[in-house]
């Protein structure tokens, strides 16, 4: 899709270049007269616009969180078709997935820092009654300075508002290999910050070991689902507090994970201070 000159003028953008095409949107980089380098997202018209609008509303409510900021949103007409657009701040860095592919196993201290930053983010979301529900390496950016930033709130859940997912649906929205069983099974009354704690600890496991323990060795999704449902994953052999934190929050039973994100933040900050020698 080509962004014409009229649209660029309308949005006060120049030097628009395609960045990537995701499932529900086309992403561009551009220069903004007001904000410098930005990201322009054009939402494909066949998408669930109610969920996209919910994502925009959620991001506009957040303060003090490590994520991209929405600078503008609205509708534009391209080739006689109306599209929803979002302009966000540009994050200089790599997707965690790309970083993992280049680096292999991540050092212990860096995983500790990752968990601190992500759990702090989850704790802020918890204060706003929000659950991200899609924490995975593709939705985490690593900046040049080594900070970790959570992006893509496309299936985030506002627990204070009516759910957009049909309660009768057998499965909830999820990236299955990074989601806990309560999310996969669409058990709405069990979705809370512990859902995100599970996912972020699964990413931390992959950073340390180089593989996802639920998809490793499986030939199909049914096998993956069986392992998740049974809580069947290979324990990391190292015996320290950071590994205990990861194992605890990977428990199949959410009531056996940290009680909430605030408690998890206090725990990981203490671990970072004792084992990693630093705090964020």
C-alpha positions in Angstrom: 0.0 0.0 0.0 1.4 3.4 -1.1 0.9 6.4 1.1 0.2 9.2 -1.3 1.4 12.8 -0.9 -2.0 14.1 0.0 -2.2 11.7 3.0 1.4 12.6 4.1 0.4 16.3 4.1 -2.8 15.6 6.0 -0.9 13.7 8.7 2.1 16.1 8.7 4.4 13.3 7.7 7.3 12.9 5.3 9.7 10.2 4.1 7.2 7.4 4.7 8.8 4.0 4.3 7.3 0.5 4.9 8.7 -1.2 7.9 6.8 -4.4 8.1 3.5 -6.0 7.5 1.9 -7.7 10.5 -1.3 -9.7 10.5 -3.7 -6.9 11.0 -1.8 -3.8 10.0 0.9 -2.4 7.8 3.6 -0.5 9.7 5.7 2.4 8.3 8.4 4.7 9.6 8.0 8.3 8.9 9.2 11.8 9.9 6.7 13.9 11.7 6.9 17.7 11.7 6.0 17.7 15.4 7.6 14.5 16.8 10.6 13.5 14.6 10.9 9.8 13.7 7.6 8.0 14.3 5.7 4.8 13.4 2.6 4.9 11.3 0.2 2.0 11.5 -2.5 1.5 8.9 -5.1 -1.0 10.0 -6.5 -3.3 7.4 -10.2 -2.7 7.0 -11.3 -6.3 7.6 -9.9 -6.3 11.2 -11.8 -6.2 14.5 -12.0 -2.5 14.8 -13.6 -2.6 18.2 -10.5 -4.3 19.6 -8.2 -1.8 17.8 -10.1 1.1 19.3 -9.9 -0.6 22.7 -6.1 -0.8 22.3 -5.9 2.9 21.5 -8.0 3.8 24.5 -5.9 1.6 26.8 -2.6 3.1 25.7 -3.9 6.6 26.1 -4.6 5.9 29.8 -1.1 4.7 30.7 1.5 6.9 32.3 5.0 5.9 33.5 5.0 2.7 31.6 7.7 1.4 29.2 5.9 1.3 25.9 5.4 3.3 22.7 3.2 6.4 23.0 0.2 7.1 20.8 0.8 10.6 19.2 -2.2 10.7 16.9 -5.0 8.4 15.6 -8.0 8.7 13.3 -9.1 7.8 9.8 -7.7 8.4 6.3 -8.9 7.5 2.8 -6.5 5.7 0.5 -7.6 4.6 -2.9 -11.2 5.3 -2.0 -11.0 3.0 1.1 -11.3 4.3 4.6 -8.5 3.1 7.0 -7.9 3.6 10.7 -4.4 4.9 11.4 -2.3 5.2 14.5 0.9 7.3 14.9 3.2 6.2 17.7 6.6 7.1 19.0 9.5 5.2 17.4 11.5 2.9 19.7 15.1 2.6 18.6 16.1 -1.0 19.1 15.5 -4.6 18.2 12.6 -7.0 18.9 13.6 -9.4 21.6 13.1 -12.2 19.2 15.7 -10.8 16.8 18.1 -10.3 19.8 17.6 -13.9 20.9 18.3 -15.2 17.4 21.5 -13.2 17.2 22.7 -13.7 20.8 21.6 -17.2 21.8 21.3 -17.7 25.5 21.2 -14.5 27.5 23.4 -13.9 30.5 21.9 -14.4 33.9 22.2 -10.7 35.0 20.5 -9.5 31.9 17.6 -11.8 32.4 17.3 -10.5 35.9 17.1 -6.9 34.5 14.5 -8.0 31.9 12.3 -9.5 34.6 12.6 -6.3 36.8 11.5 -4.1 34.0 8.7 -6.3 32.7 7.3 -7.0 36.2 7.4 -3.3 36.9 5.3 -2.8 33.7 2.9 -5.5 34.7 2.5 -3.9 38.1 1.6 -0.6 36.5 -0.9 -2.4 34.3 -2.4 -4.0 37.4 -3.0 -0.6 39.0 -5.1 0.2 35.9 -7.0 -3.1 35.9 -5.2 -4.1 32.7 -3.8 -7.4 31.5 -1.6 -7.4 28.4 -2.2 -11.1 27.5 0.4 -11.3 24.7 3.8 -11.0 26.3 6.3 -12.8 24.0 9.7 -12.1 22.4 8.0 -10.5 19.4 6.2 -8.0 21.6 9.2 -6.8 23.6 11.7 -4.3 22.3 15.3 -4.1 23.5 16.8 -0.7 23.2 20.5 0.1 22.5 21.0 0.9 26.2 19.6 -2.6 27.2 16.2 -1.4 28.4 13.1 -3.6 27.7 9.9 -2.1 26.4 6.5 -3.9 26.1 4.6 -3.2 22.9 1.5 -4.3 21.0 -1.6 -4.1 23.3 -3.8 -5.6 20.5 -5.5 -8.2 22.8 -5.0 -6.4 26.1 -8.0 -6.8 28.5 -9.4 -4.0 30.6 -10.9 -5.9 33.5 -13.2 -3.0 34.4 -15.0 -3.1 31.1 -17.1 -5.6 29.2 -15.0 -8.3 27.5 -14.9 -8.2 23.7 -14.5 -12.0 23.5 -17.6 -14.2 23.4 -17.8 -15.9 26.8 -19.1 -19.1 25.0 -15.9 -19.3 22.9 -13.9 -22.4 23.6 -10.6 -20.5 23.3 -9.6 -17.0 24.3 -7.3 -14.7 22.3 -3.7 -15.8 22.9 -0.4 -16.8 21.5 -0.7 -20.3 22.7 2.9 -21.2 23.3 3.3 -18.2 25.7 -0.1 -18.2 27.4 -1.3 -20.0 30.6 -4.1 -22.5 30.5 -6.7 -20.1 32.0 -6.2 -17.7 29.1 -6.2 -20.4 26.4 -9.4 -21.9 27.8 -11.1 -18.5 27.9 -11.7 -18.6 31.7 -12.4 -14.9 31.9 -12.9 -14.8 35.7 -9.3 -16.2 36.2 -7.6 -13.6 34.0 -5.5 -11.1 36.0 -1.9 -9.9 36.4 -0.8 -13.5 37.1 -1.6 -14.3 33.5 1.1 -11.8 32.4 3.5 -13.0 35.1 3.3 -16.5 33.7 4.1 -15.2 30.1 7.0 -13.0 31.1 8.6 -15.8 33.1 8.2 -18.1 30.1 10.1 -15.6 28.0 12.7 -15.3 30.8 13.1 -19.2 30.7 13.6 -19.0 26.9 16.2 -16.2 27.3 18.2 -18.4 29.8 17.8 -21.7 28.0 17.4 -20.9 24.4 14.1 -22.6 23.9 10.4 -22.5 24.9 9.9 -25.5 27.2 6.3 -26.2 26.0 7.0 -26.2 22.3 10.4 -27.9 22.5 10.2 -31.4 21.2 6.6 -31.2 20.1 5.5 -32.0 16.5 2.1 -30.3 16.6 0.0 -27.8 18.6 -2.0 -30.6 20.3 1.2 -31.8 21.9 2.0 -28.3 23.0 -1.4 -27.8 24.5 -1.2 -31.1 26.4 2.1 -30.0 28.0 0.6 -26.6 28.9 -2.5 -28.1 30.3 -0.5 -30.5 32.4 2.0 -27.9 33.5 4.7 -30.2 32.1 8.0 -28.4 31.5 11.7 -29.2 32.2 12.9 -27.5 35.3 16.0 -25.3 35.1 18.7 -27.1 37.1 20.3 -24.0 38.6 19.3 -23.6 42.2 18.9 -19.9 43.0 16.2 -17.3 43.8 15.8 -16.1 40.2 15.1 -19.7 39.0 12.6 -20.1 41.9 10.8 -16.9 40.8 10.6 -18.2 37.2 9.4 -21.7 38.2 6.8 -20.3 40.7 5.2 -18.0 38.2 5.2 -20.8 35.5 2.9 -22.9 37.7 -0.1 -24.2 35.9 -2.3 -23.2 38.8 -2.5 -19.4 39.0 -3.1 -19.5 42.8 0.4 -20.9 43.2 2.0 -18.1 41.3 2.8 -14.7 43.0 -0.4 -13.4 44.5 -0.2 -10.2 42.4 2.2 -8.1 40.4 3.1 -5.9 43.3 4.3 -8.8 45.3 6.1 -10.2 42.3 7.8 -6.8 41.8 9.0 -6.7 45.5 10.3 -10.3 45.1 12.2 -9.7 41.8 13.6 -6.4 43.1 15.0 -8.2 46.2 16.4 -10.9 44.0 18.1 -8.3 41.7 19.6 -6.6 44.7 20.9 -9.8 46.3 21.9 -11.8 43.2 22.4 -9.3 40.4 23.7 -6.4 42.4 21.5 -3.8 40.9 18.0 -2.4 40.8 16.1 -0.6 38.0 
